[in-house]
Amino acid sequence: MRPLGVVGLLLILCGAVVLVLRGVSYTKDRQTVQVGPIGLTAEQKGFVPPVVGFAAVIVGGVLLFTSRQRR
């Protein structure tokens, strides 16, 4: 399989996972401060909406289709 086809397949799989889970949340930034016995942690969370998953499936399909047409 051509590299463009592999990228397309990966985009389709990742996009499908995002769609099935109805979005994916992740931790962007984590800051930890330790002062003596007291510790403080701050996290920034991000979210990948299902629309991004849908777009990834569409773009992956286009890449997979174009990689097969070049044979």
Backbone bond lengths (Angstrom), bond angles and torsions (degrees), N, CA, C in turn:
res aa  C-N    CA-C-N  psi(-1)  N-CA   C-N-CA  omega(-1)  CA-C   N-CA-C  phi
1 M - - - 1.449 - - 1.526 108.06 -
2 R 1.289 115.66 141.48 1.466 121.33 -179.10 1.530 110.94 -73.46
3 P 1.327 117.34 156.15 1.468 120.60 -179.53 1.537 113.12 -58.06
4 L 1.327 116.74 -35.90 1.461 120.07 179.06 1.526 110.33 -65.48
5 G 1.318 116.46 -36.47 1.462 120.96 177.08 1.515 112.30 -68.19
6 V 1.327 116.63 -37.56 1.461 120.85 178.21 1.529 110.29 -65.14
7 V 1.332 116.61 -43.48 1.463 120.93 178.16 1.521 110.10 -62.89
8 G 1.323 117.03 -41.68 1.453 120.96 178.12 1.511 111.87 -62.53
9 L 1.325 117.11 -43.09 1.461 121.03 179.02 1.526 111.48 -64.61
10 L 1.339 117.11 -40.83 1.471 120.61 177.69 1.528 111.48 -64.38
11 L 1.332 116.53 -39.74 1.463 119.72 177.55 1.528 111.20 -63.91
12 I 1.317 116.58 -40.70 1.465 120.16 178.84 1.525 110.59 -63.68
13 L 1.331 117.20 -44.84 1.464 120.21 -179.22 1.530 111.98 -65.38
14 C 1.329 116.87 -45.59 1.468 120.21 179.84 1.526 111.23 -65.79
15 G 1.321 116.65 -40.38 1.459 120.51 177.91 1.512 111.78 -64.13
16 A 1.330 116.99 -39.00 1.459 120.74 178.27 1.527 110.98 -64.91
17 V 1.319 117.24 -39.16 1.472 120.44 178.05 1.526 110.39 -63.09
18 V 1.325 116.85 -43.15 1.466 120.60 179.26 1.529 110.05 -63.44
19 L 1.328 117.24 -40.46 1.461 120.42 179.29 1.528 111.77 -66.73
20 V 1.326 117.16 -42.86 1.464 120.49 -179.15 1.530 110.81 -64.79
21 L 1.319 116.57 -39.95 1.469 120.45 -179.67 1.526 113.06 -81.65
22 R 1.332 116.91 -3.08 1.470 122.88 -177.78 1.521 111.91 57.12
23 G 1.311 115.05 44.12 1.461 121.31 179.85 1.517 110.66 106.24
24 V 1.314 115.78 155.85 1.461 121.53 -179.00 1.523 108.27 -131.06
25 S 1.326 115.76 129.15 1.464 118.70 175.77 1.527 109.08 -100.52
26 Y 1.316 115.45 150.79 1.457 121.51 -179.04 1.519 109.20 -148.72
27 T 1.337 115.95 163.28 1.460 121.93 178.46 1.520 108.72 -95.57
28 K 1.341 116.20 120.10 1.461 121.67 -179.04 1.518 112.18 -79.98
29 D 1.305 115.60 -52.19 1.457 120.51 -170.48 1.525 108.62 -141.66
30 R 1.307 116.02 135.72 1.457 120.61 178.91 1.521 108.05 -129.72
31 Q 1.315 115.61 124.18 1.461 120.80 178.88 1.521 108.25 -120.68
32 T 1.316 115.88 131.12 1.454 121.32 -179.80 1.524 108.96 -123.43
33 V 1.325 114.83 131.75 1.461 120.87 176.93 1.524 107.28 -122.57
34 Q 1.326 116.60 127.41 1.457 121.94 179.53 1.526 108.38 -117.16
35 V 1.325 116.28 115.90 1.460 121.90 177.57 1.519 106.98 -121.40
36 G 1.330 115.15 101.45 1.455 119.35 -177.28 1.521 110.29 62.50
37 P 1.324 117.36 -132.45 1.464 119.63 -179.32 1.541 113.56 -82.41
38 I 1.329 116.71 -5.34 1.464 120.86 -176.64 1.525 109.70 -100.40
39 G 1.323 116.29 131.11 1.457 121.01 178.04 1.527 110.43 -121.01
40 L 1.326 115.30 146.73 1.456 121.41 -180.00 1.528 108.13 -131.72
41 T 1.325 115.36 130.63 1.456 120.50 -179.80 1.516 109.52 -124.96
42 A 1.333 115.90 133.95 1.469 121.59 176.93 1.522 107.94 -123.83
43 E 1.323 115.97 132.43 1.455 121.10 179.89 1.524 109.88 -124.65
44 Q 1.328 115.23 142.92 1.454 121.22 170.95 1.511 106.51 -110.50
45 K 1.322 115.70 127.01 1.460 119.39 -178.16 1.510 110.09 -107.10
46 G 1.329 115.29 145.23 1.453 122.29 177.12 1.517 109.98 -118.62
47 F 1.335 116.95 167.57 1.454 121.85 -178.32 1.523 109.57 -143.01
48 V 1.325 116.42 131.03 1.461 122.32 175.00 1.529 106.77 -98.19
49 P 1.343 117.87 112.23 1.462 120.03 -176.86 1.529 111.84 -74.45
50 P 1.342 117.13 159.95 1.466 120.80 179.69 1.531 113.71 -60.79
51 V 1.314 117.67 -24.23 1.471 120.54 178.87 1.526 109.88 -61.77
52 V 1.313 117.43 -37.16 1.466 121.36 178.23 1.530 110.01 -65.92
53 G 1.330 116.86 -38.74 1.461 120.45 176.11 1.516 112.01 -62.94
54 F 1.330 116.76 -41.24 1.456 121.37 178.37 1.530 110.49 -63.70
55 A 1.328 116.33 -43.01 1.468 120.74 178.46 1.528 110.78 -64.07
56 A 1.336 117.55 -38.36 1.460 120.97 179.18 1.524 111.10 -64.92
57 V 1.334 117.14 -38.67 1.463 120.50 177.66 1.523 110.67 -64.47
58 I 1.328 116.82 -42.97 1.465 120.82 -179.84 1.537 110.68 -64.99
59 V 1.324 117.45 -49.18 1.470 120.99 -179.67 1.528 110.57 -63.62
60 G 1.326 117.18 -40.13 1.461 120.48 177.45 1.521 111.82 -63.00
61 G 1.320 117.11 -39.45 1.460 120.55 176.70 1.510 112.11 -64.11
62 V 1.315 116.46 -41.37 1.469 120.39 178.12 1.531 110.42 -64.01
63 L 1.329 117.26 -43.72 1.468 120.34 178.84 1.522 111.35 -63.95
64 L 1.319 117.00 -42.08 1.456 121.11 179.34 1.530 110.63 -64.58
65 F 1.318 116.68 -41.05 1.461 120.99 179.29 1.530 111.53 -66.26
66 T 1.329 116.64 -43.87 1.468 119.01 -178.88 1.538 111.73 -69.73
67 S 1.329 117.54 -31.21 1.468 119.35 178.10 1.527 110.58 -68.95
68 R 1.312 118.05 -31.27 1.464 121.30 178.89 1.531 110.63 -77.63
69 Q 1.327 118.21 -28.24 1.466 121.54 -178.92 1.520 112.30 -73.75
70 R 1.324 118.04 -23.46 1.469 121.76 -175.68 1.525 113.01 -78.95
71 R 1.323 118.75 -8.26 1.465 121.44 -178.25 1.438 109.94 -64.99
